[in-house]
Amino acid sequence: MNGSSEAPATFESATFRYPVAPRGRQLLLLSVAALGIVYGDIGTSPLYALRVCFSGRHAVPLQPENVLGVLSLIFWTLLLVVGVKYHAWILRLDNRGEGGILALMGLIRLESRGGPAVRRGILLLGVLGVALFYGDGIMTPAISVLSAVEGLELVSPVTEALVAPVSVGLLVFLFITQRRGTARIGRVFGPLMFLWFVTIAALGVAAIARRPDALAAVDPRHAIRFFSANALGGFLILGVVFLVAAGGEALYADMGRFGKKPMRIGWLALVLPALVLNYFGQGALLLSNPAAARNPFYLLAPRWAILPLVGLATIAALIAAQAVISGAFSLTRQAVQLGYLPRVRIVHTSRAEMGQISISGVSWAGMLGTIGVIVLFQTSTRLADAYGVAIAMAMAVTTLLAYGVSREVLGWSGARALLATAFFLAIDLVFVGANLVKVPHGGWVSLAAAAVTFTAMTTWRRGRRIVSKRLEADTLPLDVFLDGVARKPRLRVPGTAIFMDRVSSGTPPALLQNLRHNKAMHERVVFLTVETEPVPFVSRRKRMEVETLKEGFYRITLRYGFMQDPDVPRALENGELGGRKLDLMDTTFFLGRETLIPHGALGMAVWREKLFALMSRNATSAMAFFRLPPNRVIELGAQIEI
């Protein structure tokens, strides 16, 4: 099967919607808009990446040959990792337009022919990748904003003590405003980042004009000589060089918001040239003035322009941080829909843009984590010495998962897929190795956050399977129940009863409890199951499937994609049962609410059972998650041992 063989008849993303694939002015607008969301992380790395190579924990001596060597490493990292790996290869592995590790896992679920053991391994690998992405997610906003605000130190030395508090204040404001949404200011993200890229390119060109010999770093032999001269030090500096490409995973996750073509246009036409020119400009400055190593980015500008540049850099850093926060919201929604995390309350902050959502729990956790990172590290240099461990591992996971998807979706031969995977995995593993030395110096923070996330996700997934098996084992077979109703009719009252049914093969426990207590059933009884497909979107015409059973019983299955939020009343408003329209004002929803009792006898450690029970208690109620009208819902409880 070749998933890329058919061109879509429509273009739809989480941010924009057009009747046909965008062209001309629409394509240009999308390309500019993508600058603010997709390239914020990569676009702000010039604030700190080159500086830390010559001032961080594993800094190399500031000599002309080392400057050219580091510039060569940066150039080829941007070209090979971000350009070739992500833009030319990984972006082709889209799940109906959506990207990211969970979308990639969805493709594997759809296409993989491997056995249960293989699928289980792929599942764990994908969950690990998601957890690692979360792990460094708390560091990305911190390093971007810190490095931007540190430009104030060049304006006045007395401002040095204000850098961390100002950074914390800016990030707190950013997180607090999430609930109100960013739809309005989001429209200017793209133009502002366009201004940012043009500005950093112009600064680089001015410096290169004074020392054009910096352009010689395009020759990869400078990188080879750098390794030969610096040995272990040259290898360790790769942990900092990697930071110029650390946003690659985020841009893949954001693909669904704009589409691959606008992203590629933005990358080739502006982002890559601007980054290369600025890095080479900083290198040219260091060749002319080694003392500029304290902050080569800001010292590219004339003294009078430093303060305005700090303002623009801070705006760019906040845009980059906003993109990371929005990405975390989107990833959390996908994880919930696919059954890797408990239900959470999702607030839509814009009626026009379905990608504009806010999740308060994620926002609070991100804010506290980011503040903690700034308090712990204080400076962007110290933070850069810890940043990148988890995201380097996540990028390696993506490469591994891409092997099978390339064969199934792109139709590649085994040899071609293996060659591409081996080449880029080798690069990924080199970066992982170089970043591992950061673990004792703060890299453990992101790994600890990733470990907590991985434990929570695998515990929830395993716990839900155990609960489903227990419910299925204790559930009366539906055909037996219906035969009993036919043999011994019960009192039927007017109206429709809808029982939310997780186990679609049996009789919902809530129905048996209701019958036991009330001794009656509604005239029409519906068993409703909501399923999430491993695709981002399910069209409305494929949303509902109705099966007529007997004795006034029906089964309805609603299907959603992992990028969609279930809205049960809206899906049912035009439904029909037995030739009669379903009247929601004459309908009662029955929900089963389980109380979980840790028992330690079903394959999970007791502490994990307790964790699962805690997560279950704090999950958003089914009523709120499925948007059921509160005045038409009845909950019936049950105790389940796990």
N, C-alpha and C positions, 0 to 999 in steps of 0.2 A: 504493500500500500504506500502510496506517495501522498503525504498530507499537504504538499505544497503545489500540487499539480493544477488545482483549480483556482482561478482568480475569484475573489469574493465579489458578489453582485452589489454589496453595500459595504460601506465603511462605518464601523461602529467601535468606539472606544469608551473608556470610563470618563473621558473628558469632552470628546467631540463626537458628533454624529452627522454623517453626510449620506445622501442617497446613493452616491457612487464613490469610488476611490478618489481621494482628493487630488486635485491638479491645480496648476497655476497659482492664483492668489490664495486659495485654501491651503494648498501644500506649503506655501511660503509661511502663512500664519501658523500652521502646525509646527513647522520647523523652528520658528522663533519661540513659540510657546514651550517646545520641548527643552529649550535651553535652560529654562528656569527650574524644571522638575527633574529632568534626566541628568543634566550635566553639572548640577550644583556642587556635588561632592568632588568630582574630578576637577572642576573648574576652580576650586579654592585651594587645591593642593600646592600651587606655587607659593602660597603664603608661608609654607613651612618646610616642604620636602627638601629642596636643595640646601637650605640653611642648616638643617639638622645633619646632613651628610658631613658638614665640616665643623659642627659644634655640639653634636649629640654624644651619647655615651660611647659609641663606636666610631667616632669621627676619624677621618683620614687626614693626613697633613695637607694643608692648603698649598699645593704646588701646581704649576701650570699643567703638568701631565695628569695629575689627579683630577683637576677641574674638567679637562677634556674627557677623561675616562668616565667620570660620573655623568657628564652630559650625554655621552654616548649610550650609557646604560639607560638613562631616562628616555632618550629618544627611541631606542629599540624596544623598550618595555611598552611605551605608549603605542608604538606601531604594531608590535606582535600580539600583545595581550589584549589591549583595548580595541585596536583596529582590526586585526585579523581574527583573533579568537572570538571576541564578542560580536563585533559588527558583521564580519563576513561569515561566521559559522553559527555561533550560539543563537543569534537573533533569528536564524532560519528555523529554529526548533520551537515554534510558537504553538500553543494550544488554542487554536481558533483565534489567534491574535494576541493572546495573553502569554506573558513570560514569567520567569521566576522558578525557583526550585519546586514549589508545589504544583505549578502548571506542568512542569517537566515530569513530575511523578504521575500526574493525571494522564499524560501521554503514554507513560509506561504501563499504567493500568489498562489503558485502552488497547495497546498494541503488543505488549510483551507476551511471548509464548513460553516463557520459562515456567518451571515448576514452583510449588509452594515455597520451597526453601529459597529459591532465587528471588521470588517476589518479596519474601520476608526480609531478605538481605537488602534489596533495593529500598524497601520501605524504611528500614532503620537508617540507611545511608541518607535518604532524603530528609528524614526527621532531623538527623544530625546536622545536615546542611542548613536547615531552617533555624535550628538552635544556635548555630555558629553565627548566622546572619544577625540574629537578635543580640548575640554576645557583644559584637563590636558596634552594634547600633547605638549603644549608650555613649560610646566614645566619639563617634563621628561629629555630632553637634558640638561637643565640647572642644575638640581640637580646631574645628573651623572657626568658631567664635573667638576662642582664646587667641589664636594666631592673628586674627584680624584686629582685635582690640590692642594687642601688643604693639601696634604701630604708634600708639600714644606715647610710648617710652622714648621715641625719637623726637617728639615734640617738646617734652619736658621730662626730665628724670624723676620729678616728684610724682608723676602719674603711675610709676611702676607698681606702687602698692594698690592702685585702684583697678588694675587689669582684671584680677580674679573676681572681685565684687561686681564690677560692671558686667563681666561676662555672665555671672550667675543671674544678675538682674535681667539681662536681655533674654536669657533662655527661660527664666521663670515667666516672663511676659509672653514669650512665644508659646509655651505650653498652656498657659492659662487661656489664651485666646483661641485654642483649638476648638472648644465647644461652640464658639460663635461662628466658626468656619472661616475659610480664606478665599471664598469664591470671588469677592470683589478685588482684593489686593492680588489674588492669584493671576488676574488678567495682566498685571504689570510685571509679573515675575520674569516672563520671557524678554520683554524690552530692556529691563534692568540688567539681566544677565548678558544680553547682547551688548549693552554699554560696557559691562565689565570685561567681556572678552576683547572688545575693540580696544579698551584702555590698556589692558595688560599686553596686548600685541604691540601697541604703539610704544609702550615703555621698553619692550624688548628690542624693537627695531632701532630705537634711538641709541641704545647701548651697543648693539651689534654694529651699527655704523661706525662707532669709535674703535671697536676691536673685532673686525670681521673674521679674524682667525678663529674665533669661537665656533664658527660654522663647520670647521674641520671635524668636529665631534660626530658628525653624521657618519663618518667612516668607522665601522665596527672594530677596526683594528685598535682604536684607542681603548675600547672596552677590554679587549684581550690583553693589551699591554698593562692596563690597570690591574687586572687580576694577577698577572705575572709579577708585578712590582709589589703588590700589597698582600698577596697570599690570603691568609685567614681574614685580615682586615678588609680585603676586597670582597670576600664572601659575606661578611657580616654587614657591610654597608648595603647589601641587597635588601636587608630588612627595612631600610629607609627608602631606597629607590622604589620598592614595591608600593609605597604610599601614593605614588603618582597614578597608579592603576587600581587602587583599592575601591573606587566607585564603579568598577565594571559590573559587579554582581547587582548593584542597585539599578544600573541602567537596564539590565535585562529584566529585572522585576517590574520596571516602569514601562516596558514596551507596550502594554495594552492600552496605555493612556493616549498614545499618539500614533503608534504604528511604526514599523521598522524603517520605512522610506523617509519620513520626516526626520527621524533620528539620524539616519546615515547622512542625509543632506547637511544637517546641523554639524555633525562631527567632521565631515570632510571639508565643508565650506568655511567653517569658523573655529570650532572648538580645537581640533588638532593643530591647525596653523597657529592659533593664538597661544596655546600651551607651549608648543615648540619654540616659538619666537620669544616668549617670556623666559622660559628656562635657559635658552641660549643667551638671552640678554643678561640674566643674572650671572651666568658663567662669564660673559664678556666683562661685566663689572668686576668680578673677582679676579680676573686676569689683570685688570688695570689697577685695582685697589683691593688688596687682600683684607684690609681693615673693614671692608664692607660686609664681611662674613657674619657680623652680628645680626644683620637683617637685610640681606641683599635684595629682597623684593621691594621693600619700601624705599631703600636707598637708590633704586632705579629712578625715582621721581625727584624733581627739584625740591628744595626744602620748602618752598611756598606751597607745593602741591601735596605734601605729606598728609596734612590734616584732611583735606577733601578726599584723598585716596583712602584714608582710614575709614571715613564715612561710607564710601562706596564698597570697600572690602567688607565692612561689617554688614551692610545690606546683603551682599552676595553670600556671606557666611550664614546669615539668618535664613536666606532662601534655601541654601544647601541643607541646613538643619530642618527646615520645614519639609523638604522633600523626603528626608529620612523618616521623620515622624509620620508623614502620610503613607510612606511605604510600610511602616510598621503596622499602621491601622489596616491597610489592605491585606497584608500578610496574615494578620490575626483573623480577619474575616474569612479568608480562605481556609485557614486551619480549623476554625470552628465549623464551617460548612462541610469540610471533608472528614470531620470527626476526630481531629487531633487535639482539640481544646474544648472545654465546656462552653456552653452558650454565654455570650456576653451581650450587653445592651449596646446597640449600634445606633448612633444619632446621625441622621443625615443633615448636614449643615447647608445644603444647597438643593433647591428643587430642580435646577437646570443641569447640574453636573452630578451624575450618580457616583463619581469617584470621590466626591467631597463627603467624607464621613469622619466621625470622631468616636473614640472608645475611651471612656473616662479612666478605666482601670489601666489601660496601656499608657495613657497620657501621664497619669500619676507615677507609675513605675518608671517611665522614661525620664520624667522630670527629676525624681529623687535620685535615680541612677546617674544622670548627667551632672547634677549638682555635686554628688559624692565624688565623681571623677575629677571635677575642677578643684574641689577642696583637697583631694588627695594628691594631685599632681602639680597644681598651681601654675605651671608654665606649659606652653605648647611643645617645647623641646623635651621636657620630661615625659609628657604625654605621648609624643611621637616615639619615644623609646619603649613604650608599652603597647602602642596601637598597631593593629594589623595582624595579630596572631590568628584570631578567630576567622577573620574575613579571608585570609590566605587559605585556610583549610576549607572554608565554604566554596571558594573558587575551584579548589581541587575536586571537591564533591561534585560540583556542576559538570566538570570535565568528565568524570567517571560516568555520571548518569547520561551524558550526551552520547556516549558510545552506542548504547542500545537504541536510543531514539533516532540517531542518525541512520542506523541500518533500517529501522522499521518505517520511519516517517519520510526520510529523504531518499530511501531506496539505495543507500550506499552499500557497496560490497564490504565484506568483513575486513579485507585488507585495507581498503581506503579508510574506513572508520577507525580501525586499529592504528593506522599510521597517524591520523590527525589526533586521536586521543593520546597516543604515546608521546607525540611531540609536545603538545601543550601540557600534558600531565607532568612531563619532565621539568618544564619551566615552573609549573605550579609547585612541585615538590621542592625545587631549589629555593623558591621564595618561602615556602613553609619552613624549611630547615633554617634559613637565615632569620626568620621571625621567632623561632623557638627560643633563641637566646634572650628574648624579651620577657619570657615568662617570669623569672625571678624578680624582674625590675618593674612589674606592674602588669605584664601580659596575662597574669593569672586572673585579673579582674574580669576580662572578657570571657576567659575560659570557664570561670566559675559561673558567670551569668548564663553561658551556653549550657553548662552541665545542669543547672537548675531547670532551664527551659526544656532540655532533652528529657530529663526525668519526669517533668510534669506531663509532657506530650505523650511519652510512651506509657506512663501510668494511666492516663486518661483513656488512651486507645485500648489498652489491655483490660482496664476495668469495665469499659462499655461492652466489650466482647463477653466478659464473664457475666455481666448483668443480663445481656441479651440471651445468653445460653440458659441462665436460670429462669428467665421469664418464659422462654420457649419450652423448657422442660416442664414447667409448672402450668402451662397454658392448656386449656381444653381444646382439642382439635376442632376446627370450625365446623367441619361436616357433621361431627358428632353433636355439637351444640344445635345446629340448624335442624337436624333430624329430631332432636328432643323438642324443639319449638313446634315442629310440625305435628308430633305425636301428642303433645300436651300444650295446646295454645295458652298463652298468657294474656292478661289484660293489656290492651293496647290503647294508649292515650294519643290525642291529636298532636301533630307536630313532628319535627325531625330531630333525632339525636345523632350527634357526630362524636365518635370515640377516636381520639388520637391514638394510633396503633403503631408502636415501634416494631413489633413482631408480626409481620403481615401474614404469617401462615397459620395463626391460631386465633382464638377468641380473646379480645382485650380483657385483662383482669378487671378493669374499671366497669365493664359491662356486667360481668358476673357479680361484682360487689353491688352495683346499682340494682340489679334484679333481686339479689338476696335481701336487700334492705327495703326496697320500694315495691316489690312484688308486681311490677308492671314494666312495660316497654313502650317506647314511642311507636307511632304508626309506621314511621320510616326510620331505619337504623343504618347509619353509615360508618364503616371502618375506614378511617383516613390515615394514610401513610405519606409522609413527606420524605422524598429521596433527593440526595445531592449527586448529580452526575459528575464524572471526572472531566467536565468541559466547563469553560467559563460562563457560557450563557445557554439557556434553553429557551427557544421561542415560545410565545404564548399559545400558538396552535398545538404545540406538543406538551403543553404544561400539564393538562389533566387527562387522566384515563379513568373511565367509569366502567365498572363491571357489575352487572346485575346478578345477584345471587338468588335467593328464594325467600319466601315468607316476609317480604318487605325489607330485605337486607340488601345492602349495596357495599361495594368496595371502591374507594376513590384513591388514586395514587397521583400525587402532585410532584412534579420533577422540576428542580432548579439547577442552575450551574453554580460553581463555587464562587463566582463573583456576584451572585444575586442574593438578595435578602428575601426570605420567604414571607409572603403576605397572603395568608390563607383566606381571609374574607374576600379579598380582591380576586383571588383565583376562582373562588366558588360563586361569585355573584351572578355569573351567566350560566351556571351549571343546571342540568336537568336530571331528574331521577324518575324513571318510569314514565317519561313523557310529560312530567310536571316540573315547572321551574322551581329551583331550590330557593325558598324564601328564608333569608338569614334572620329576619325578625321573628320567625317562628321556629328557630333552631337553637338547640342547646348543645354546647361543647362540653364533653366529659374528658377530663385529664386524669391520668394516673400519676401520683407523686410518690416515688419510692424513698423510704428511709433505709439507708444502707447500714448494715451491722457487720463490721470487720470480724472475720471468722478464722482466717489463716489456713484454710484447707483447700483452696482452689488455685494454687500455682503462683500467688503473689505473696511477698513478705507482708507481715502484719503492718509494718510502717507504711508500705505502699498502699495497702488497703485503707489505712487511716487517711493518707494523703488524698486518695481517690474520693473517699467519703466527704472530706473537707471541700474538695473542689466541687463535688456534686451539690453540697449544701449552698455554696456561694454562687452557683451558676444562675444566670438569669432564668426566670420562670418560663415555661413553655408558652404561657399565655402572652407574655410580653414579647417573646422572641418571634412567635408566629403571628403577632398582632391581632390576637383574638379580642373581641369586645368583652371587657371585664364583667358586664352585667349579664352575659350569656354563658358564663363558664362555671362548671362545677368540678372541684378537684376531689378525688378519692385516693386516700393514702394506702400504702402497703409497705411492709417490712421485708427486706431481702437480705439474706446472709451472703457475704462474698468471701 
